[in-house]
Amino acid sequence: MNLKFLIVLVYYKRPNIVFNALQSIKQLSYENWQLDFIDDSGDDAFRETLMNFGLDNEKINYLPVFDSEEQKKQQGGSRHGEFMNSSIKNSDSDIVVILCDDDAIVNGYFEYLDEYYRLNPEVNWAYSNVYFYDPTKESYLQGKTADQLTYRHPGSTYTLNQYIEPIIPMGKVDGSQITFRSKVFKEGNLWYPSPQTRGLDAAIFDQIVQKYGYCYPTFTYGQYKGAFADQLGNRWVDKHDEFNITNE
């Protein structure tokens, strides 16, 4: 039987933008997946939309985080890392894929990774390339390589596709580029920090490097990454407020 993929989708108040992520899942030709949809909006208002999107609802776990923005600020950040950890612990998946609400999955990626991880049993985590797109203006299918982009902002990263060798990934690649064997978390007892809103990628990467060593290249494209003014890194640069989302 082919490998099972856990898609951990972290969502925060992007009811239009997230359709790109959901549509990319709907179009997957690979069938053995589970979606854990972590709704960090402070309510469960998106549940009905998600369950009526046309995905196989038997494969979906909807996990709302009922923390207000004020609670998040008082406790030192979002608890979405805690919910991500719980999703991974409770899943029987083989491979973990982190998907942000402004990103999308390349169709054919899971078939490629299924073969990649089977042929490379010594690889515990691996990174892929990403395309870039503006989810406020275009479909993920209009994704471009970094050299084709005209949009630039200090909170966005455009140097994510420059590595082709085993690397220590902190500061070099984004969490959207990396997939993990589930055992990295479960057997290694390695988990995302919580509460914390930014920097979760670097924190978990550091733990994994110390226990499992280098992250390996897959030599393929795996996701379409949102690059636009209101993404998390840009909000922090411009507003110093992670939760101040501009209306779509």
N, C-alpha and C positions, 0 to 999 in steps of 0.2 A: 504493500500500500504506500502511496506517496506521502510525503511529509505534511503535517498539519501546521498551518500558519495562524498565529494569533496576531490580529491587527489591533493595536491599542491606539484608538483615535481620541485625542484630547481636544475638546471643544469648548469655546468660550464666546458666546454672544455673536456668532457669525452665521445667522440663519440662511443667508444667500450664498456666501463664499463656500460654506461647507458642502454645498451641492456638488462641487467639483470632486471632492474626496469621495463622497458617496457614489457619484456616478462612475468614478473609476473602479470602485469595488463592484458595482453592479455589472460592469462590462468585463470583469475578470473571466478569462477562459478556464482558469484553475478553480476547482470546486472545493478543495479541502481547506477551508478557512473558518475562522471564528472572529467576529467583530465585538470588541468591548468598547463601547462608546461612553467615554467619561465626560459628562456634562458639568463643567465647572462654573456655570452661569449663576448658580445660587438658587435655581428652581428646576422644575422638570417640564418646562413649557415646550421643549423640543421633542419630547417623547412621541407624541402623536405624529408629528411630521416624519420622524425617523421610521416609525413602524408602518407608515403608509407610503414609503418611498419606493417600494417594489423590490427590496432585498428579501432574502430568505430569513424571515424573522426568527426561525429556530436557531439560526447561527448568530443572533445578536443578543448581547447583554447590555442593557441601558443602565448606566451607573451615575446618577446625579449626585453632585456635591452641594449640599445645602448650606454653603457658607456665603454670607454677604461680603461685599467689598470691604466693609468696615471690619468684619471679623478677620478677613485675610490680612489686613494691615496690622491688626492688633496681635495676631498670632505669629507674625513674621513671614507671611506669604501664603500661597495657595497650598492645599493638601492634595493636589492632583498627583504628586509623586507617590503618596500613600495609596491612592486608588490604583495607580499603575502597578505598584508592587502587588497589591491584592489580586489584580487581574492575572498577572503572571503566575502567582502562587496557585491560583485556583483553576488554571487552564491545563488541559492535557496536551497542549500544542508542543511541537518540536522546535519551531522557529518563531521568534518574536520580531514583529515589525512595528515601529513607532510611526504613526501618521498624524501630523498636525492638521488642524481644521482648514488651513489655507494651502495644503499640499494635496497631491494625488499620486496614485500608483500607476506605473507603466504596465500596460497589459502585456503578458508574457513574462513578467519579472519573476513570478512565483515558480513557473515551470523551469526557468533558468536556475533559480536558487535551489530548487528541489534536486536538480542534477548536480549543481555545484557542491552542495553540502554532502551529498552522497559520495562524490568522487574525492572529496577532501575531508576525510573524517578527523584530521588533526586540526582543522580550522574551527574555532569556537565562535568567532565573530568576524564579520567581513563588511567592507564598505563598497558602495557603488557610486556611480556618477548621478548627477541630477540635471534636468532641464529647468529653466526658469520661466515663470509667467506671472502676469499681473491678474489675480483673481477678481479684482474689481472691474476689469475691462474686457477680459477675454477668457475663453475656455482653456482648461489645462492642456487640451490637445493642440493649442497654439504655442506650446512651450518652445523655448529657444535655448541655444547654448549661450554661455556667458558673453562671448564676443559679439553676439547679435543684439544684445540689450542696449537700450539708450538710457534707461532709468538707472540712476546711481544715488546711493544714500549711505552715509557712514554706518548706519545700523544694519545694513544688508551685507551679505558676504558673497562675493562673486569668484572667489579663488578655490572653490570646493572640488574642482575636477582636475587638479594638477598633479595628483599622485598616482603612481602605478606600481608601488612596491609596499611591502609590509610596513606599517607605520604605527607610531604612538599618536593616536588621533586627536588628542586635546589641542584645540586651536587650529586644527588643520581641516577637519571635516565636520559636518553637521549631523545631528542625531537622525535626521531624515535619511541619511545615506547608509546607516549601519543597521544590519540585522544580526540577531544573536541566537545561538542555540539556547533553548530554555534552561538547560542545565547550568549555564553560566550564572544565572540568578539563583536557582534552587540548590544546586550542589555547592556552588561557590558561596552561597549565603551573602550575595551582593545585591544591594537595593538602592533605589533612588532616594535622595533625601527628602524630608517633609517635616514641617512646612517650608516651602521654598518655591519661588515663582520662576526665577531665571537661573541659568547655570546648572540645570539638572544633568544635561549631557556631559559636561566636563566632570562633574562629580562621579557619575557612574563609570565614565571612561577611565578615570584614574584608578578606581577600584579594580576594574577588569584587567587593566594593564599589569597591575601588581600581581594578580593571581594567574592570569592566562597569557600574558605577553602580547605580542604585536597583533594589530588588526590587519587582515589580509584583503587585497583588492579582488573584486569579482570581474572587473573589466567589462562591465555592462552599465546601462542606465536603469535606475530603479524607480525614481520618483520625479514628479514635477514639483518644484519648490516655488512657493509664492515669494515674489519680490516686489514690494509695494510700500507706500508711505506708512500704512497703519499696521505693519507686522510688529511683533513684540519688540525686536531689537530697535526698530526705528521709533516706536512709541517711547522707549526708555531714553533714547538719545534726545528726542525732541521735547518730551513732557516730564520725564522722570516719574512717570506714573504708568505702571504695567497694566492697569485695569481701565484706563481711559481710552476706550475704543471709539473711533469716529463712526458715525452712522454709515451703513453701506449705501 
